[in-house]
Amino acid sequence: MTVDATSTRLIELADELTRAIPADRVVTDPDVIEPYLHDEAEWAPYGTPLLVVRPRTAEEVQIVVRTCLARGVPVVSRGAGTGLSGGANAIDGGVIVSFDKMNAVKEINPLERLAVVEPGVVNDDLRAACAKEGLWYPPDPSSAAWSTIGGNVATNAGGLCCVKYGVTRDYVLGMQVVTGTGELVRLGRRTAKGVAGYDLAGLMVGSEGTLGVITEITVKLRPLQEPQRTIVGYFDSTVDAGRAVRAVAEDGLTPSALELIDRQCLVAVDAWKNMGLSADANVLLLGRIDTPGSVGDAEAERMLACFDRSGATWSAQSTNQQEADALFLARRLAYPAMERLGPVLTEDICVPKAVVPEMLERIEQIGQRHATTIASIAHAGDGNLHPLLIAPRDDDDARIRAQAAFTEIIDAAIEFGGTVTGEHGIGVLKMDGLAQELDPAVMDMHRVVKRALDPHGIMNPGKVF
């Protein structure tokens, strides 16, 4: 399409939208649009959209979708842009629907233990609002301070406590959605139980905006979490730490968190925040137990024993809550700390807990074979590993080597009976991996669902498949 044709299309679309919704919802200034172009997957390609719409109601979203449907314009839904797969990246000639203005917690119901929120609500803001009512929304991705519930639903985000409490899908009761045919519908339920019809709300979770635009979400809540005991272990290698993860599972323990941070990440966090974490440990394993009473005390002792017999050079239960919270803050800061060293290509594989040590060893071997620096953080307790592949800006070939290592890590995860993504989604970075993981007949099933719910192909095309 020529520049003149694109300009004409932009003007016509903007005029039509501003006649139907307030003009301040429609953004056409390229400088203002620029921050909306891509998520945090720095290596994922992105295009140039016609415009950005920042709606305030579901009805405005429906108008946008119907307008785009009539003109054959792609629609990309966007939350806070904290994704790591390129799933919310802009498409040439498309429209980005940003939910930063739809950020209300509409209801918290203590009796039914549910909350109703708009998609732009920040995860931590929802958790804080629930805590005032003595309730807890468990899913807690490392980006919880910035990521939004809509984005969490789109990627089926996990987090630190999902080893015990599950991922986003386990907490979504229902939602309001604008479909690929422009209908505004409600899916799911508000009741504790319900099996009427297919689980269409569950189908939307993890669909990365390819089946519809989510405009409201109903989530279930739990009572506030019990106080937690933090168990810390130092290890000489990620393989030893992986053995401790396997030992914890073999012992029958279900920690409320079990997180791994390797030395490269510890050094990067120290350089950024001066926390002094890398002075004594090559690998840090952080466990938490929230079982109350003497049973929880015994479980904490069992976890310490698992660490020790797996080769921990030092282990202890923290008696200082401020110190314990600082350690888990370091885990959340690890990814942005590594980004300061150069462009990061982030993996998101998940393997059975039984093979966590072997997978961590394979990652180290792959890094050496491709001369690529690979740091590791992990939601280790459920086998969700996040190798971080670093490409120094002054090394022209580093990106090529890192991409080769990226592909080999995916191959290894599948070889070990794992999956190419545990919580970040497919987006544009892992489409080849998805095709490798799923049987061709299953891929066809996905495409049939996509065509049925988005028959005109305007919902985030070119992503996932």
Salt bridges, closest charged atoms under 4 A:
GLU12 OE1 - ARG71 NH1 3.59
GLU16 OE1 - ARG71 NE 2.68
ASP24 OD1 - ARG25 NH1 2.79
GLU60 OE1 - ARG25 NE 3.05
ASP100 OD2 - ARG54 NH2 3.06
GLU107 OE2 - ARG190 NH2 2.93
ASP124 OD1 - ARG127 NE 3.80
ASP140 OD2 - ARG332 NH2 3.35
GLU183 OE2 - ARG66 NH2 3.97
GLU216 OE1 - LYS106 NZ 2.63
GLU216 OE2 - ARG186 NH1 2.69
ASP240 OD1 - ARG243 NH1 2.61
ASP251 OD2 - ARG302 NE 2.69
ASP251 OD1 - ARG309 NH2 3.88
GLU259 OE1 - ARG331 NE 2.65
GLU259 OE2 - HIS379 ND1 2.90
ASP290 OD1 - LYS164 NZ 2.59
ASP297 OD1 - ARG229 NE 2.85
ASP325 OD1 - ARG288 NH2 3.09
GLU347 OE1 - LYS430 NZ 3.16
ASP348 OD1 - HIS386 ND1 3.64
ASP348 OD2 - HIS424 ND1 3.99
GLU358 OE2 - ARG246 NH1 3.26
ASP395 OD2 - ARG401 NH2 2.72
GLU408 OE2 - ARG369 NH2 2.21
GLU408 OE1 - HIS370 NE2 2.68
GLU415 OE2 - ARG362 NH2 3.08
GLU423 OE2 - HIS379 NE2 2.90
GLU423 OE2 - HIS386 NE2 2.87
GLU423 OE2 - HIS424 NE2 3.98
ASP444 OD1 - ARG447 NH1 3.65
ASP454 OD2 - LYS450 NZ 2.73
